Amino acid sequence: MSNNVSVRFARKPCDLNEVKASLRSSEVRTYECEIEETAELSTEEYDAFTRLMYKNCHWLEGRGGFKKDVRQVVAVSAPERETLYVDPSGYSYARYVGIKAEGEQP
């Protein structure tokens, strides 16, 4: 199983609705990403996270960024929810939040 995924990102979104709205643009770039960690949240935790994405999360702190040309991400999952890919770029909030790019190549 590969730890790599192609992802399209929204920059500094407030919530999940803003992520989805941002990704409707055809100008949003697709990045090759490596999943460095998976955060498995409860449904309640996931919903709280997606309502306030600019809030500090200790489990994001110091993660993300680039290794060579590959973006490092935290996969955020919960039961019955879409997996999100977060690149906090060393911060402790969801600086870049993405959704898997279906059928696209970076």
C-alpha positions in Angstrom: 0.0 0.0 0.0 1.4 3.4 -1.0 1.7 6.3 1.4 1.4 8.7 -1.5 -1.6 10.6 -2.6 -2.4 13.4 -5.1 -4.2 16.3 -3.2 -5.6 19.7 -4.1 -5.3 22.3 -1.2 -7.1 25.3 0.1 -4.9 27.8 1.9 -5.8 28.9 5.5 -9.5 27.9 5.3 -11.9 28.7 8.1 -14.0 25.6 7.7 -14.8 22.6 5.5 -17.2 24.7 3.4 -14.4 27.1 2.5 -12.1 24.2 1.5 -14.7 22.8 -0.9 -15.5 26.2 -2.3 -11.8 26.9 -2.9 -11.3 23.6 -4.7 -13.9 24.3 -7.3 -11.5 26.5 -9.1 -9.7 24.9 -12.0 -6.6 26.9 -11.1 -5.9 25.0 -7.9 -2.7 23.0 -8.3 -2.5 19.2 -7.5 0.4 18.2 -5.3 2.1 14.8 -4.8 1.9 14.2 -1.0 3.3 11.6 1.4 1.1 10.8 4.4 3.4 11.1 7.4 0.8 10.4 10.0 -2.9 9.6 10.2 -5.1 11.3 12.8 -8.1 9.1 13.5 -10.8 11.2 15.1 -14.2 10.5 16.4 -17.1 11.9 14.3 -17.6 14.6 16.9 -13.9 15.5 17.0 -13.8 15.6 13.1 -16.9 17.8 12.9 -15.4 20.2 15.5 -12.1 20.3 13.6 -13.8 21.1 10.3 -15.9 23.9 11.8 -12.8 25.8 13.2 -9.8 24.8 11.1 -7.7 27.8 12.2 -7.8 26.5 15.8 -4.5 25.1 17.3 -4.3 21.3 17.4 -1.4 19.7 19.3 -1.5 16.7 16.9 -0.6 19.0 14.0 2.3 20.8 15.6 5.6 20.5 13.8 4.3 18.4 11.0 4.0 19.0 7.2 6.1 21.0 4.8 8.1 19.6 1.9 10.7 16.8 1.6 12.4 17.4 -1.7 9.4 18.0 -3.9 6.9 15.9 -2.0 4.5 17.6 0.4 4.2 16.0 3.8 0.6 15.7 5.2 -1.5 14.4 8.1 -4.5 12.4 6.9 -7.5 13.3 9.1 -10.2 10.7 9.1 -13.3 9.7 11.0 -16.1 7.2 10.6 -18.5 8.2 7.8 -16.5 11.3 6.9 -14.3 12.2 4.0 -10.6 12.0 4.6 -8.8 15.3 4.6 -5.1 16.0 4.1 -3.6 18.7 6.2 -0.2 20.4 5.7 0.3 22.6 8.7 3.8 23.5 7.4 5.2 23.3 10.9 2.4 25.2 12.6 -0.3 23.8 14.9 -3.3 24.7 12.8 -4.6 23.5 9.5 -2.6 26.0 7.2 -3.4 24.0 4.0 -6.3 21.6 3.9 -6.9 19.3 0.9 -9.0 16.6 -0.6 -7.8 13.7 -2.7 -7.6 14.7 -6.4 -9.5 11.9 -8.2 -7.9 10.9 -11.4 -5.4 13.8 -11.5 -1.6 13.6 -11.6 0.6 16.1 -9.7 
